[in-house]
Amino acid sequence: MTRMTLTDELQADYRQLFSTCVPRDDRSEEIETLISAMVADRDRYQAVAKELGMPWFVVAALHAVERQRDFSCHLHNGDPLTERTRHMPDGRPKDGDPPFTWEESACDALRLRFLDQWHDWSIPGTLFKLEEYGTWGYRQHHPEVLSPYLWSGSTHYEKGKYITNDTWSDTAVYGHCGAAVLLRRLAEQGHIDFPDANRETIPTLRYTEEGSPDPWVTELQRSLNRVPGIFIKVDGLAGPRTSEALHRLIGHYLPEDPRATEEVFTPSAN
């Protein structure tokens, strides 16, 4: 499998997906339950994170996705902590004697995947390492399906998964909540912050009747369609109908719409 690097394009992709991540209605209760449990066990995750120099919430998200938050088994592969791992990777941890604490095992598992050597815990940097921890198979071989390891439980993912390492199914559905979905909800509740969060820029949407679809325009159109009486095609193009709908809602057309006045609309900071 081709080695991936965190390019500018991939960083932009992660930022856009994280910004537009919305939980599916039928998974909201499950996500809230997981978030409450992760926060309640923050001290355990923090102990591992401090040892490895990484954020506690990354440890928590991996634990939730990999082992459904089971503290009685190795993070490596789900084998019991009462002995060293017997399945791949076998014989872990190499140091110490069983039974192991969950924290000892988790530190070994994450070192084995070199997470202690990663230092970019920005939004894209975090999602890059989480997707790598899962598999690059989706992005490299099935780009039409966003990795459920990150996005399951959100509107970014519906179906399609590897049912074995080499067997793909178009109809199978990933059962667990994705790591990025959990991180997004933790951020929404104010439990976590990313080092680059305050450097995020708000995109400027401008009127256009041609060009390529813009994912930010797509999200704007979806939001506008929730307003009673507004019906616009969700195509990612900021054309006349989208601009008219925005004018109806806030009293201003999109910038560069010929119908716009010279008045500049500045959103309130409150």
Secondary structure, 3 states (H helix, E strand, C coil): CCCCCCCHHHHHHHHHHHHCCCECHHHHHHHHHHHHHHHHCHHHHHHHHHHHCCCHHHHHHHHHHHHCCCCCECCCCCCECCCCCCCCCCCCCCCCCCCCCHHHHHHHHHHHCCHHHCCCCCHHHHHHHHHHHHCCHHHHHCCCCCCHHHHCCECCCCCCEECCCCCEECCCCCCCCCHHHHHHHHHHCCCCCCCCHHHCCCCCCCCCCCCCCCHHHHHHHHHHCCCCCCCCCCCCCCCHHHHHHHHHHHCCCCCCCCCCCCCCCCCCCC
